[in-house]
Amino acid sequence: MIRLTRTFSVSDCCVHADAGECSSVMRANLRAVAAALMILLFGGLLAGCSAHAPAEPPLKAGIHAVAMKGGRLVTVHVPAHLAGPAPLVLVLHEFPGSGALAMGYGFDPLVDADGFVAAYPDGLDGSWNAGGCCGDAADNDTNDVAFLTSVVKRVEARTQIDPKRVYVTGFSNGAMMAYRLGCETDLFAAIAPIAGDVESGCDHPAAASVLHVHGLADSTVAFDSGSEAPWRKSDDCDPPNVTQSGGVHRSIAACAHGRTVEVVTIDGMDHEIPWVAAKGFGAPDIWAFFAAHPRR
């Protein structure tokens, strides 16, 4: 119950004021009290609503469409069997694209087999604001870092997620957005951009393992050998060890606290997903990298 504690009388007016002035002061005082009372009542209503708002139910095994604030959707695939808190893999689509398209990138068949949760969010009109790219998201300076952070938190609230095993991958514009998330948040134990580059400022990223996958014949987003350089510094890495198997080149730098910065480049591969193009490197390889690199 809200109770008004102050009362007003003629003594509240200046004793030398005429009746008109006193009446004006009284009206002003009453308006102030009324405004304060409305604020208290409104605040009480909001508190009551918040206190009784039901928590969202846990997501059961299977595929779910979760509506986010602003109308965008995220498709969440929960594995059939969870043995305790699970890893979370955020998979970001290309431009133009959608979460449904990203479900075809090769990670979804691994969800049940390997026991992780996969989340496939929709960008704004098929795009992510990775900094310098792409589409409506970049043109409107959409805060996709905040949006994707909210996706992670929403999934964590509705499933059993291990916060030390949260990862992000993506292709093309999605890869650029994965880099931006790695540059501007500390949510991810590891990131794995495919055919993307850093499009935003990234001087002091949080320490994380990095796997950069790129075709050497990419005519859309040229391979930038310096994209992972900020993490070589933040992860305190040794010089890389370079190997080659067929047309697949691997540069692997061992870093502090068990982290790794790895670059995989593939001869003759254009702007495409390597396992779709049968180029000798697959989604299971990226998942194996994630599984080997929890946050320590």
N, C-alpha and C positions, 0 to 999 in steps of 0.2 A: 504494500500500500504506500502511495506517495503522499506525503503530508506537507502542506505549506506552513512554514514556521514563522514568517515575518508578517506583521500586521502594520497597517498605516493609519494614521489619524491626522488631524489638522496640525498637530505638533510637528509633523514632517515638513510642513511648509514654513517658509520664513515668517516669523511673527510680524514683521513689518510689511509683508506683501499684501497687495489688495486681493480681493476675492478672485478676480480673473487669473492672476498669477498663481495663486494657491491651487485653483482648480486645474491649471495647466500642469503644475508639478505633480498633483495627484494622478492625473491621467497618465503622465509619463511613467510614474512609478507602477501603476497598475498594468500598463503595457509591458514593462520589463518583467514583472512577475508572471504575467500570462505567457510570455515567450519562454521564460525559464521552465514553467510548468509543462509546456508543450514538448520542450527538449527532453525533460525527464520522462514524460509519458512515452515518447517515441523511442527513447533509449531502452525503456523497460520492455516495450513490445518487441524490439529487435533482440534483446537478450533472451526473452522468453522463446522467440522463434528459434534462435540459435541453439538454446539449451535442449529443445525438443526435436531438432532436425535429425532425422534418422541417418545413420551411417550407411554408406553404400554396401551392398552385400559383396562378399568375396566372389571373385571370378572362378568358376569351376573349369574343369578340363574342357578344352574345345576352343572355338574361335568366336570372339565377341567384338561387336562394333560399339565403341565407347564414344559418346558425344562430348566434345570439349567445349569450353566457353568460347563463344564466337561462332559456333556451328561446325567447326572442323571435326572430323572423325579420326579416331585411331583404332586400327584393327589389332586386337591382342590375341595371340595364340598361346594358351596355357597347356603344358604337356599333360598327358594322361596320368602320369605318376610323378609326384613331387616327393623327394626324399629330403625334407627340410627346406630351408630358404634356397631359392633357385637363382641362377644367373639371369640377367636381363640383357637382351640384345635389341637395341634400337636400330631399325633398318630404314634408311632414308632414300626416297625415290629420286630419279632424274627429273630434268625439266624438258618438256612438260610431263607430269606424271602424277601418281597417286599411291596411296598405301596399298591398294589392290595390285597395282603394277609391281611394287617392290616385293610383294609376296611371291613373285615369280623369279626372284633373284637367286634362289637356291638354298635359302636358309630355312624355309618353312618345313621341308621334309626332315630336317635335323631336330626339330623341336621335341617330338616324342622320343626319338632315338637317343638323344643326348641330354634331355631333361632340363632345357632352359626355356624361359619365357621370351617370346619374340613380339615386338611392338612395331607396327607399321603405320605411322601417322601420315595424314594428308597435309601437304603444303598449302599455301594460299594460292588459289587458282592454279594449282599444279607446280608451284615454285617455292624455293627457299631463299631467304635473304642471307646469303653467305658473306655479304660485304659488297663486293663489286658485281655480284651476279646472284639471282637471275629473275627475270619476269616481273610480275606485279609485286611480289614480295619485296624485291630490292627497290623497285620504283617507289613503293609506298613506305619504305624503311620499316617494314614489319619487324617487330621484336621476336624473331623466331628462336633466339636463345632462351628468352623467358617462356615462350610457348612450349618448347621441347623439354625444358626443365619441369614445367607443370605436367607434361606427359609422363615423365619418369616418376614424379611424385604421386601422380594419380594411380599409376600401375602398382607402385610400391604399397599404396594404401589398400589395394584390393587383391593383392597376391602376396605370397611369401617370397620376397626378393632379398638376396644377400647384397647389402650396399657395397661390399668389397668386390663384387663381380658384376658391375654394370658396364656395358660396352656399347659402342656405336660404330656402325659402318654405313656406307652409302655409295651410290654410283653417280658420277658426273656432278650435277648441282648438289645432289645428296652427299657426295664426297666432300665438296667444298664446305657444306654445312657441318659435316662431321668434324672437319678441321676447325671451324669456328667454335664449335662446342668445346673442343679440346683446348683451344686458345683462351676461352673466356669463362670456363667453369672448371670445377674440380670433381664433377660427378662421375667421371669415367676412369676405370682402371686401365683401359686400352681403347684405342681408336683404330679403324682400318678403312681409310678412304680408298676408293677404287676410281681411277681415271679422273682425279680432281686435283686442285691445288689450293693454297692458302690465299683467300681473297680479302682477308681482314687483317688488322694489326695483331701481331702475335709475338711480342717481345719477351714476355715472361709467362709462358703457359705453365699450368700445374703439371707436376711430374706424372707421366703416364707412358705406358708402352705404346708404340706406334708401328703399324704395318701399312706401308704405302704401296699400292699395286697399280701399275701403269703400263700401257702398251707403248713401245718405242716408235710406232708408226701412227700415233694418235694425231689426227689432223684437226681435231676440235679443241681439245685442251692439251697443249704440248706438255710433255713431261718436264717438270721442274725439279732438278736434283736437290734444290735447297729447301723444299717444302718441309722436310722433317728436321731441318737444322735447329729450330728453337728447342726441340725436345732432346737433341743430342747434348745441348748445353744444360737444360733443366734436369735431365736424367743423369748427368755426369757419366757420359758414355766413353768407352774405350774406342780406339780406331776400329772401323768395321772390317769384318772378314768377308771377302767376296768369293762367291762360287758360281758355277754355271752348270746347268744340266739341260742339254739340248738348247732350245731357244729361251730358256728361263734363267735369268740372272738374279742372284740373291746377294744383297749386301746386309750383313747382320752385325750390329754393334751391341755388345753386352754392356749393360749400364748398372748403376747402383741399385741395391735393394731388389735384385732379380728382374729388373725391367729390361726391355729390349727395344731397340729402334731398328726396324727391318724395312728394306726397300726391295720389292720384286718388280723387275722390268722384263717385258716379254717381246722378243723380236717379232716384227711383222704384224703386231696387233694394233688395230686402229682404235677408235673410241668405242669400246665394247666391253662387255663383261667376259673375262677370260674363259670361264667354264662354259658359258654359252657358245663361245667361239672355238671351243675345244683346243685351248691353248696350253693345257698342261698344269693349270692351277685352279683350284676349285673352292667353293664355299666351305667344304669341310676343312680345307687348309686354314681359312680365316677363323673358323670356329675353334680349331685346334690351337691357334695362336692366342685367342681370347682365353680358352680354358687353361692355358699354361701361364697366364699373366693376371692373376687377381691382384688387387691392391694389397701391398704389404706395408 
